[in-house]
Amino acid sequence: MKQVMEVIKEQIKNLPMIFRIARYEDKATYQSHYLGLAWQILNPLIQIAIYYFVFGFAMNAKSGSDASYIEWMLAGIIPWFFISAVILQGANSIYNKISMVSKMNFPMSILPNITIVSNLTSYFTMLLILLGLFAINGTPITIYWGQYLYYFVAMIAFLYSVTLFNATISVLVRDYYIMLQSVMRVLFYMSGIVWNLETMLPQWLVNVLKLNPIYYVVNGFRETFLMNKGFWESPSYTLYFWLITITLLFVGATLHMKFRERFVDYL
């Protein structure tokens, strides 16, 4: 646990730096584009429109609840866009900057966190659009909305754990990133983002797919806003999610601390 505590201390100590670098990278990424940071919103909106047309209209997919399909889909696809972007960008976060930061007194463990923070602007903007849709449709605000904070913290904790692990492995084994891209494409459909697993698959297969921790987060947001179900109602599943998250953090922190002095040798 020594490595885990060291990594956590580095995040807390360098929190102001994380936000400054994330803000700078956001501006640098889109500085040559006419619409600039607006693309952080336009890109997911275009994808949402395509998915809604394909699954909502062409395939007539249903939410499996009292909520409309567009509400149900948005409640899942908005966290998915954030999760997917962070995992894929974060996996290369150390590799892309190692030649620069290796010559500085710079804690490389904060690089995955910079990726998380830089994607928060797009995520919160999309969340506001979802809340606006709820207001237009008259979706009632319930006490369960308060658990949004829990699922948000759970999502960030899981993302940092898995991104630290991925970023470390991606430096050591470059083929890993290519494999990760393929895995994320498959997980989009296996996580019930645009279609309801419960209504389309046998229960035994649904139970297997629920072993994917991303499903826990995505379904948790839907339960928070649309289904009035608390996370405490599934204690075993909640315990499983946190065991996976803590295990990933432990393994990722251990590997990171073991190899980070030699990362430059793998370039």
Secondary structure, DSSP 8 states (H G I E B T S, - for coil): -HHHHHHHHHHHHTHHHHHHHHHHHHHHHHTTSSSGGGHHHHHHHHHHHHHIIIIIIIS----SSSS-HHHHHHHHHHHHHHHHHHHHHHHTTTTTTHHHHTTSS--GGGHHHHHHHHTHHHHHHHHHHHHHHHHHHT----GGGGGHHHHHHHHHHHHHHHHHHHHHHHHH-THHHHHHHHHHHHHHHHTTSSS-HHHHS-HHHHHHHTTSHHHHHHHHHHIIIII---GGG-HHHHHHHHHHHHHHHHHHHHHHHHHGGGGGGG-
